[in-house]
């Protein structure tokens, strides 16, 4: 079990700015279903201005991504089952998962917005029209040698309020494939 929480600027008396936060948690139960199968859940919630700064030079951004999370103003929950197939094919893991992702309108590299157009204080998390994504996917990881691995993550995304626009849907398959290797440098004593 893992839980991580961050409070970013606590405002008790300041009515012009909201308290922001991030919360991450996961539970992984090893061999929960059978000997070679784990199950787990993950949860993330990041307020709209967490990891951001009013000054442009204070924003920690690299390639339009934050250093703590790639975006803000979202809630993510995921349930998965990791199946280790070592006895059949050494180095093979298959992880089916179901993910629900909610994304508000604010983005990490914008100027901080404190009020709505009517002058009211903006919501702390999930601002404006919320984009909703439900993803059923499977991740296949294969490492035939300790220094080499292959990974493919594929699934179907059902997106409502696409790009934070009410009534627009964008449903599609998405796949990411990765190949990696490790190089070690050894010295003799």
N, C-alpha and C positions, 0 to 999 in steps of 0.2 A: 504494500500500500504506500502511496506517495501523495502528499498534499503540499502545495506551495501557494502562499498567498502574499500579496503585496498591496499596501495602501500607498497611494501616490497623492500627496497633498490632502490632508484632512482639514476640511473647512467646517467649523462649528458655527461661527458667527458671520462669516462672509457669505452674504446672500447673492453675490455676483458670480460665484464659482462653485461647482459641485465637487464633492469628494470623488476621487477616481480610484480604481482598484483593478487587480487581476487575480484570478483564482484558477489554479490548475490542480487536478487530482486524478489518480488512477488506482485501480485495484486489479491485480492479476492473481488468479488462483491457479497454481500449478497442479497439473494432473487432476483437475476437477471432475472431468467427465470420464476419462479413462487414462491409462498409464502415460500415453504420449500426447495428451491434449490439455492445453491450458484454456481458460476463459478469462475475459477481462472487460473492464469498462474504463472509459476515459471521459473527463469533463474539463472544459476550458471556458472561462468567461473573462473578457477584457473590456473595460469601460472605454468610452470613445476617446478620451484624451490621455489615457495612460501611456507612458513612454513617449510623451510629446512635450513640447515646450513652447511658450508664447514667442520666444525669440528664434528666428530662423537658424542662427548659428548654434543653438542649443538642441536642435533636433538631431537625434542619433539615427541617421539614415544612410543606407548604402544600397545602391542600385534600386532605389525606390522601396526598400524594405527596412523595417526596424531591426535593431539588434536583439531585442527580446522576443518579439513576434513579428511576423511579416505584415500584420495589419492589426487594427483595433476595432472596437465597437461590434463584438461578435460573441456568440455562445455556440459551443460545439459539444456534442455528446456522441459517444461511440461505444458500441458493444462488438466484441470480436471473440473468435476462437482460434487459437494457434495450434495447428496439428503438425507434430514432428514425425516425419516419415523416414527416420534414420534406419529403421530395420529393413525397409524396402529399397530406398535409394539414399545412401549416406549423404548428408548435407542438405536435404530437401525439407523445406517448411512451407506449409500452405496455411494462409490466414484469411478466412472469410470474415467480412465485417459489415455492419450497418451503421452509417453515420448520419446524424442530423445536424445541420449547420445553419445558423441564423446570422445574417450580416446586416448591420445597420448602415445608414448612409454616410457616416463619417469615415474618412480615410486618414492613415497615420501621418502623411506628409502635407496635410493642409493646415492653414492657419486655424487656431483653436476657435471654435464657434461656441459662444456661451449662452445665446438666447435663440429662441424660435422667431419666426417672422412676426408673431403677435406680441413679442417682448417677454414672453414667459421663459423661465430657465429651461434649458435643453435637458432632455432625459440623460441619465448617467450612462445607460447602455441600451443598445438596440434603438437608435434614434431614427426618426422618420419612417419611411416605408421600408419594411424589413424584407430582404431577400431570403427565401427559405429553400434549402437544398437537402434532399434526402438521397443518400448514395448507398447502393448495395454493391459491394466490391469484393474482390479476392486479390490477395498479395501472394505471389509465389517467389520464394527466395531459395536459391540453390548455390551452395558453396562446395564444389567438388574437391577443392584444395584450400588449406587455410589462407593462402595468399590470393585467391581468386573467387569472385562471386558474381552471380547474375540475379537480377530482380525484375519482376514485372508486376505492376499494380494496375488492374483493370476493373472497370465497374460501370454501372449505369447511374447517371445523375438526373434526378427529377427536380427541376428548379422552378419555383413560383416567384413572382415579382422580380423577374430577371433584371439585373442592373438597377434594383430598387424602384422599378416601375410597376405600379399596380396592374394586375391582370395579364402581364406578359409572362409566358412560360418558355423555357428553353431546356428541353429534355434531350440528353445525348449520352453516348458511350464515351468514356475517356480512358486512355491507357498511357502509362509511363513505363519505359523500360530503362534499366540501368545496368552497367557492367563496371565492376571495380576490381582493383588489385592492390596489394600491399607490397612494398619493397622494404626489406630490412637491411640495415647496415650493421654488420657484426665486426667487432674488433677482437683481436687476440691479446691476451694478457701476457 
